[in-house]
Amino acid sequence: MEALSQLLTIAIWEIRRFQGTMTRDLLPVAIVLLVLLVGVSGFTAQKGIHLQDGIYRVGVDSQMYLDIIGSDPRYVIYSLPSDGTNIRSLGLDLAIRAGSLLRANGEKGAAAQKSFERDYQAYQDYIYRQQTDLFAAYPVWIDSEYIVSELDFLATQSGQQVAAPRTASPTPPEPENIETDIIPPSGIIPADMEQLRLQLEEEAARGADQLGRYTNLLSQQEALGELRIPSMLSPPLPFDTIIFIFVFIFPLYFTSQFFMMSIMNERTLRQGEALIASPVRPAILVLGKMLPYAVGMILIVVAILFTVKADVLAILPLIPVILFFLSFALFIGMVARSYKELSFISIFFSTIATSYLFFPSIFANVHIVSLLSPVTLVVHVIDGTGYTLTDYIYSTTLFYLTSLILFGVCIRNFHEEQLFTEKGLLDALALYLGALISNRYWYLSLILISVMTIPFVFMAQMMYLVLFFNLPMPYSLILIMVLAAMTEELVKAAGFVGLISHRYPPLTWKIVVLASLLIGFGFLLGEKLLLFVTISQIADSIFGAALFMSLGLLWVPFLLHSGTVFCTGAVVKIWGKNAFPIGITVATVMHTIYNLYMLRGWVW
């Protein structure tokens, strides 16, 4: 109970401190900007976006064409003179004379023609919707059902043909088992004519609404149920949904920046010295300061879900994303020396995190790689597909693990010596790693550091998989192998960085050999533990083989990891800590050669 009381006290203190940053001069400005934002958003939602108003000039020789384009604000319509033959000389993009359409040469003329074609199609649909017999106006009604693709990673490896052959047959194909007696269909399913007409009008109005494409994502399939006319069919691409997801992710990341700035302010202004000197454990301090921001982020998600009437299950995949943002905000706030450095690191992290979250989501319902991101689960909830417990574990485990590890490292170093140091980013990281080394159980510390780095390695390698799996073979495979090897050697060097920073035990040749064996064992242990949780669906693919090929026989990966990290340690032992890049390069080359040998049947 005492810990909970301290936690709540710190949280309340953080809320009051945050309120104190909103000065009397800043608060009125923020309120005015908020009112303007709400007013402009409401006006835009009501009146629409008018950036394209009046961009095309159209000449017509009859008033009847106004029924087609008269309501489109993109056109400025002129009466076409009887002796006018050159529309460019008249400054027109389109001209309609005697039922014929003329356009000016160039991209603008082509764009104006496309716009007119869409308006003409909409006019035709309007005429059809006014007919008494809708089934005569629209003789074809389609009941569509989308199914998940059954293609898997192993399709091409097992010899299955997943695409049409490159060489076409010189003769047209002939059908087999031709059916001569075909039973005609019994007709469309029973439906009320006027109800269908009303629903067609709603669908047409939604398509004409410039904002409706994004504000009605959750209800755009409800107007006609499962029935569609051919002109209204479109593939279920997830891009609109991904744009909608930005409504969730942007405020979450933006809110985490306040937590980052809170940590940074206490460091630069030295406001946190009294707090650190208090008889409160660092874990309570960190969790108490984080609690208001975490609760605020969850309330933001709940409010958005309530507004769009989405399933509450959409909040579960976003919880690890919230922890992920907060953990990195804490870490960046603790290691940055200045606001300039803070901005640089924050922008770099936001770019990487956004890429990891959104790139896989583009392949939702298309490729198993999409499940690498928790955002894909939110997409599935929005489009009605849903997700299983296995999908949730598969998509969120890396986010949970990286968040917990970062929180642990930051709590371990949340004291005056580390918080108020003026060391650079790399030196601060070395100092943090050195703090994880125990004087008495340093060998267990090396194993623990290696295990802790595994989630970050897998996250980076999954990022490579997302970015490069669609490149032509074998280039994508080779690139993934090299980057995967370099990432592993970088993080395996963390153990030696911690030893050098902690300065105990001294780096003798005996310690180099023993540390290499311990780091290799810890890395292997972490790989095996995480393998069964996160990469079971990818590890059997050719790309998974490039990333995780060394997980088969235990002694082979153990020798590989121990041998390559020994190269790094030996180079550092001979030439000093400034030779880390050389040692990592040598280890990466050896690791890549091993990977190429293991994949020689796929690469050449």
ABEGO torsion letter per residue (X at the ends): XAAAAAAAAAAAAAAAAAAAABBAAAAAAAAAAAAAAAAAAAAAAAAEBAAABGABBBBBABAAAAAAAAABAABBBBBBBAABABAAAAGBABBBBGGBBBBBBEAAAAAAAAAAAAAAAAAAAAAAAABABAAAABABBBBBBBBBBABBAAAAAAGBBABBBABBBABBBBBBGBBABBBBBAEBBBBBAAAAAAAAAAAAAAAABAAAAAAAAAAAAAAAEABBBAAABBBBBAAAAAAAAAAAAAAAAAAAAAAAAAAAAAAAAGAAAAAAABBBBAAAAAAAAAAAAAAAAAAAAAAAAAAAGBBAAAAAAAAAAAAAAAAAAAAAAAABABAAAAAAAAAAAAAAAAAAAAAAAAABGABAAAAABAAAAAAAAAAGAEBBAAAAAAAAAAAAAAAAAAAAAAAAABBAAAAABABBAAAAAAAAAAAABBAABAAAAAAAAAAAAAAAAAAAAAAAAAAAAABBOAAAAAAAAAAAAAAAAAAAAAAAAAAAAAGOBBBBAAAAAAAAAAAAAAAAAAAAAAAAAAAAAAAABAAAAAAAAAABBAAAAAAAAAAAAAAAAAAAAAAEAAAAAAAAAAAAAAAAAAAAAAAAAAAX
